[in-house]
Amino acid sequence: MRIEGSIRHAERGESCEYCVVISITNERGEKIARHVVGVGALQPGEQHKYSFSVDLMPVRAGPERKRN
């Protein structure tokens, strides 16, 4: 999954702050993680672009451990 987007501050007015928040919920709707991954500011007329992706990777078994 990949999402891309941008935000733009209006050409007038004061600077504004923003934060990027990622929230993960399970199949029952219970929140299992929430992280703020970025905080910043936009000046009037400024634009920032963002991308977000989720990658799935197979779980690989590591080498067997010897038991004493």
N, C-alpha and C positions, 0 to 999 in steps of 0.2 A: 504494500500500500504506500502511496506517496501523495502528499498534498502540498501544493504550492500556492502562495498568495502574497499579497502585499497590503500595507496600510499606508495611507497618505494623510498628512496633517493638512487641514484647510489653509488656504493662502493667507488668512488673516488670524489675528489673535495671538495668544501667548503660546509658549512651548507646552507640550503635554508629555506625560510619562506613560509608559506601557509596561506590561509584563507578559511573558509567555508562560503559560501553565499547561502541563500535561497531566491528565487524570485518567487512571485505568480502573475499570470496574469489571467484576466477574459476571457470569451469566445470570446471577440473581440480582444484579444491580448494586451490589455492595462495592464500595470503593476500596481497592486494595493498594493503590499508590497514587500520590499526588506530588508533583515536583514543579517548582518554579525554576525554569531553565534560562531565563533571560529577563533583564530589567533594563530599560533604557529611556531615552527621551527623543522626541521629534520636534524639530524646529518648524515654524510655519513654512509650508511649501515642500518640506522634506518627505521622502518616501523610503521605506525599508521593505525588502523582500524577504520571505521566509519559505523554508521547505521543511517538511516533516515526513519521515518514512519509518515504516515498521518492516523488519526483515525476519523471516522464519529460517531457522537453521536446524538441521537434524542434530540430535544429541548423539555424540559418539562416545562409546565406552573407552575409558582410559586403559592403560596397561594393568593387568592383574597384579594385585599386591600379594607378596608372599606372607604367609602367616607363620609365626614362630610357635 
